[in-house]
Amino acid sequence: MAQLTYREAVARGITQEMERDPTVLLIGEDVGAAGGAFKATVGLLERFGPARVRDTPIAEQAIIGAAMGAAMTGLRPIAEIMFSDFFAVCWDLVANQIAKTRYMTNGQVTLPLVIRSGNGGGSRFGAQHSQSVESWAMAIPGLKVVAPSTPTDVVGLLAAAVRDPDPVLFFEQKSLYATKGEVPDGEVVDELGTAKVVRQGSDATIVALAAMVPRAVAAASELAGEGIEATVIDLRSLVPLDVSTVAASVAATGHLFTVEENPRLCGWGAELTSVVADECFYDLDGPIVRVTTPHVPLPAADALEDLALPSPSLIADTVRRRIG
């Protein structure tokens, strides 16, 4: 069992898959010589050489276009978009081409590719470099969407994404890169579309994603001191969406809260809320409540960014007021 940071886990996951499968390659801006803008790909160029670890210009359309072509012709590329905000630059390729090719060719052409990206706030990068865009991706048919919260999940879900026959958008939360956790030795492979119960409780279900998971756990610990026991579920994947795990918990607790870093309007919690309300209505003892970032561009100022993002105290207070 190794103690790794979240960023080291990214390199570990890529290394595992590149060693296993010679068709896997890495392409993106600064992924090679610089070891990645967030130092998540350190050592890969030295280990695998420039034929499989390819630095590119600052050209998101070129990166994604090259990855798409590689996937169509038998390779399994891992492409990096440095900041997830920059998906806006290459969204046509992602949403209109990559997401639809398998469907439009009746399965004759598959695109087994992964697009990694630094996502979300908490690092003081400002409105154009701090967006949480997983809900953009979730809205496009044909894309799988993953957002791990721990180093172990980074390795296992990245392996599952690389091995998947469909395109996967893999969101790495930037403020988690320095966090540490234990990762098992040997090959680590997880399963896409499976949520994980990280804390058990009988009074409420709190569902979170990526950087919101440790905040939800901290909120649950605070509430436990007051006699309110909350289950915390790390959703891990938005597409496929593991409704079964959430529904089973709601049936036991009667209350559902979602904690979302994305802006409130059309966030992933709205979809989960809709499904749970439809399928689990008679298990609920109160309204489903969403805790989100306001529908504003994320501020760069420390105090304002902290105020905008859901905090453990806000989560705990929201649960407390509803069921306390």
Buried (B, 14 or more C-beta within 10 A) or exposed (E): EEEBBBBBBBBBBBBBBBEEEEBBBBBBBBBBEEBBBBBBBBEBBEEBEEEBBBBBEEEBEBBBBBBBEBBBEEBBBBBBBBBBBBBEBBBEBBBEBBBBBBEEEEEEEBBBBBBBBBBBBBBBBBBEBBBBBBBBBBBBEBBBBBBBBBBBBBBBBBBBBBBBEBBBBBBBBBBBBEBEBEBEEEEBBBEBBBBBBBBEBEBBBBBBBBBBBBBBBBBBBBBBEEEBBBBBBBBBBBBEBBBEBBBBBBEBBBBBBBBBBBBBEBBBBBBBBEEBEEBBEEBBEEEBBBBBBEEEEBBBEEEEBEEBBBBBEBBBBBBBEBBE
